[in-house]
Amino acid sequence: MGGVGGCDPRSAAEAELPRKSLASRSQQMAGKEERKRVLVVGGSGYLGQHLLAASSTVDRLDVAFTHHSPAPPQPLLETLPSVRAFRADLRSGDGFEAISASFGQPHVVVNCAAMSVPRACELDPPAAMATNVPSSLVNWLLSFGNDDSLLIHLSTDQVYEGVKSFYKEEDETMPVNMYGKSKVAAEKLIVEKCSNYAILRSSIIYGPQTISPVAKSLPIQWMDGVLSQGQQVEFFSDEFRCPVYVKDMVDVILSLTKTWFPDDGKKVQVLLNVGGPDRVSRLQMAESVAVVRGYNPSIIKSVSASSVNRGVASPPDISMDITKLTQILGIKPISFQDGVRSTLDAEDST
């Protein structure tokens, strides 16, 4: 995807990040490291809570998060007492100045906040753009007048058109729905305005439930629930993605966080596909759940996605090539089958 204002994320990433593992850079800089302030925007959501839980165990990190609701989730505060909570409005920017005054300029900001239900975005495009294009967040970071903050922004595989398999980062972005369009607009804003950024194009994120359970339906748990009833269930067989286990996504974000050293003068400008290694349909996802649980596979019925009107266009195949992720960060996400097993094991243990 070409950037705005003559800045291309492909060329920037290639110029600024060597083709060696960033882990080695982290080891080299370890002696220079001071405490880092990490702010998770949208920290009460699914990925945000998993990231907060993992970040709170990392040495030399001071962690805070934003929430949009009147009060942060109490179970989250009780389980992670060292993590600070701030109410902020991503659309208006209200609340960011209070973070500046009390927490200080963050060294790393992870933007997990989004209006991520495609149909909801289709029904209200202005709200989708206002939420998913983080103008107020970017302007707040620019107000510090330095390049000391790294913005890690969660984008989506839905920036791709979906007409082939295993998209690479340099492939053209051509979203088919408003959600994807809003995410492309966000990427362009960040590339144009930010000196240091990592844009992560994420597939479906799945895994265990959060500390404070989220309201949205989790894909593996939902499939397990419907299949456990023993009745025939229909699943799409002709839409493909590369679901990523939530702990792998957290590892990607923490790896970028640990390797960010604002004082070393090296810019970070990188665009990465972040998915699992397996290209799967909803049908294949359900079959994996059935294998792990021992359910009768005959209750899983194949249907075409075109047979259902979901009120929004959906790209048929947005599987992603994650070679660059493995090369730059040295992270190899686990297989979908292993991720399903870990997810269900975690659910059984709670």
ABEGO torsion letter per residue (X at the ends): XBBBGGBBAAAAAAAABBABBAAAAAAAAAAABBBBBBBBBGAABAAAAAAAAAAAABBGBBBBBBBABABBBAAAAAABAABBBBBBBAAAGBGAAAAAAAAEBBABBBBABBBABAAAAAABAAAAAAAABBAAAAAAAAAAGBAABBBBBBBBAAABAGABBGBBAABBBBBABAAAAAAAAAAAAAAAABABBBBBBBBBBBEBBBABBBABBBAAAAAAAAAAAGBBBBBBAABBBBBBBAAAAAAAAAAAAAABBAAAGBBBBBBBBBBBABBBBAAAAAAAAAAAAGBBAAABBBBBAAABBAGBBBBABABBBAAAAAAAAGBBBBBAAAAAAAAAAAAAAX
